[in-house]
């Protein structure tokens, strides 16, 4: 059994995350029209309304992304990504009581989002594409999510590969000055892994606890049962429940209302935390 390392709390904007007490819910707001899950939004008011609904349903964090990360996606320019995300982030920071995360691997986009008030950086390339994101996170004193992404380096033994990649990212973050408490790890479900490897990562998620950092799990509407993305609710619920049992600290989801209930029931069983509301 992997060694479990006690985690200290992480301050993120208006919130302090007390790891291990309960599972936190990250609601996804995609302002990319070609999102794989079919939930992309191009209107600022609609994006803000969806985020408000998510918070009302129990989301603890809102993650705003402007570029699709579906397999085979075509990268957009920095200017286009800024045009999509900055107005949304700016309004959400003013109008919501929860932390706002910027989902980007581009330095200029992350910097501008933080300048208008975002509280966290979510880097799907785990500092592979842009190591300076770690310097920015250190400069601003914000949490940094580093994800293990195998799209450019497929591998056969997935758990050792993910552990090695996350150790690399953690080391880079620390060397750049990011404080230990501000590093969050993500195994990168769906990013350069086969379906079998994705399932193995969920099954063996607790092995990532050896790294001593909170784990974000993003399985929502991914790779499941050969169904269209909008028909994967129950499959997502299964991965969220099992992921929590295996040690996930944050779950990143499209269907907030339903996954809040799944996480509360899972927490009641796994963390002995019973919440009726």
N, C-alpha and C positions, 0 to 999 in steps of 0.2 A: 504493500500500500504506500502511495506517495505521501511524503511528509507534509503536514498541514502547518503553514506558517501563519500565526496570528496577524491580522491586518490592522493598521492604524486607520483613522478616519481621513477623508479627503474633503477639503473645502472647495466648492465649485460655485462661484457667484453667490446667490442668496441661500444656498443649501450646503449642509454638511452631510456627506454620505458616511454612515456608520456601517462599514462592511461587516457582513455576517449576521446582522440583526434581521434584515429582510432583503428581498429581491427588489431592485429598482427597475422601473419601466422607462425605456427610451422610445418615444413616439417618433416615427419617421415622417418627415414632410419633404417630399421630393418636388422640387421646382424644375424638374427636367421632363419635357414632354414625352421622351422616349424611355421612361422608367420601365424596367422589365416587369414590374408587378402591376402595371396598368394604373398606377395611382398618381401619375405625374400631373403637376399643376402649373399653369402658365400665368395665372392671375394672382396678384399679391393679396387681394382681399380674400380670395378663396383659401389661399395658403394660411393666412392668419386665422381665418375662421376654423379651418381644420385643426390647427394647433390648439386653439382655445377649446375646441371640443375634446381633444385628447387630454388636456389638463383637467377638464371637468370629469373625464372618465377615469382619471387616476394616474396619468403620466407624470413621471418625476423629472424628465428631461425631454427636450425637443431637439431633434437632430435635423438640421437643414442641409440639403445637398442640391447642387445645381447641375451636376453632370452625371449621366447614367453610367453605371458600372456593370451593366449586363455584358455577358460574353460577346466579344466582337464589337463593343461600343466604339464610336468615333469620338475622340477627344474634342472638346470645344475650346475656344480661345479663352484666355484669362478675362478679356473684356466682356465676353458673353456670359461667363460664369459669374462675374461681378454683377452684371446687369440683372441676373436672375436672383441671386441670393441676398445681396446687400439690402435692398428695400424690405425684404421679408425679415431678415435678422433684426434690422433697425426697429421695426414695429414690434416684433415679438419681445425684444428686450424691454421695451417701454410698457407693453400691455400684459405680460405674463409674469407670474411670481416664481417660475421655475428656471433653472439654467438652460441656456441655449447653446447647442453644440454646432460647430460648422464642420460639415463632412466634405473635406477637400484634401488633396495632396499638393496643392499649388500654394507657394509661399505668399504670393501677392493677394490671393483670395483670402487665405487665413488671416493675414495681417489686417486687411480692410474689415473683415468680419469682427475681429477682436476690437478694432478701433471704434466700431459702432456699438460694441457692447457684448459680443458673444463671450461665453465663459469657458469654452472647451474646444480643443481641436481633435477631430476624429480622422486619422490618416490611414486610408485603406492600403497604403503601400508600406506602412511600418518603417518610415524613414529611408526606404530604398530609393525612391525617386527624388526626394527633397530632404536631405538630412538637416537643412537649416530650419525646418519646422520645429525641431527640438530647441534650437537657440531662441526662436520666437516664443515658444511655450515658456521657456525659462525667463526670458525678458519680461513677459506679461504675467508670470506667476500663475498660469492656468494649467489644468489637467490636460494630459495628452494621451489619447488612445492610439496604441500601435497595433496594427493588425498584421498577421502573417499571411502573405500573398504569394502563392506558388505559380501564378500565371506565366511567368517568364522562366521558372525553374521547376518543372514538374518533377515529382519524386515518387519513389515506391514505398518507402517507410515513412508514413506521414507524421506520426507523433514525434519521433526524434527530429524530423525536419522542422516541424513547427516549434518545438522547444528550442532548437538551435537558433532559428530565425528570431524568435522573441527575445532570447538572451542577447543577440546582436543588437536589436532595437533598444532594449533596456540599457545596454552599455552605452550606446550612442546618446541616448537621452540624458543619462547621468553625467556623461562627459561634457555635455552642452550646458549643464547646470540645472536641468529639471530636477526638482526635489523628488525623493523616493515616493512620497505620498501622492504625488501628482501623476504617476504612471499607471495606466490601465491597459490590460492586454486583451487581445481578441484573436482567437485561433483562425479566423477567416473562413468560415464555412462558405463553400461555393466558389472560392477564389483559387482556381487552379487545382482543385481537388476533384477526384472522381466521386461518384455517388457513394461508392463503398468507403472511400476515405473520409467523406463527410460524416457518414454514420459511425465510423470508427472513432473519429474525433469526439463526437458527442458521447459515445460509450465510454471513452477514456478521458473525458474532460478533467476529471479530478487530478490527473497527472500533471496538469499545468499549475496546480497549487504550489508545487515545489518552487516556482518562481517568486512566490511571495507577493504577488500583486493581484488585485481584483480582476475578475474575468468578465468580459462582455461577450455575450453569445448572440449572434445574429443569424437565425435560421428562418426568419419569417418569409413564407411563401416561396421557399427555395427548393429546387431539385426533387420534389416529393411526389411519388406515386404516379408520375406521368400525367398529372392533372393540370389544367390551366391555373395560373397564379391565383385567380379569384375564387378557386375551388379548393384551396389548400388550408383552410382554417383549422380543421380537425387535425391534420398532419402537423401543422405548426404547433398546435396545442400540445401534442405528444412530445415534440422536441423541446419545447419550453419546460414542460413538467420534468422530463428526464434530465434536461440540462441543469435545472435548479437542484435536483437531487444529486447531481454530479459536481455541483459547486459553482454554478454561474451566479454572479453578483448583480449583473445588469442584463436584461434581455431587450434587444432592439427589435421593435415590432411595428407592423402596419395596423393591426387590428387591436387597438389599445384596450377597448372595453372588455373584450373577451379574454385577452391575455392577462389583464389585471386580475380577473377572477381565477384564472389558472394559476397565476403566481401566488395569490393569497392562499389558495388551497394547498399548493405545494409547500409554501412556507409553513403553514400550519402543521404539516406532516414532518417536513425535514428540519425546520428551524424551531419547531414547537412554538410558533407565533400565530396565535388565533386572532384574526381580525374580522369582525362581523360586518364592518363597513369599509 
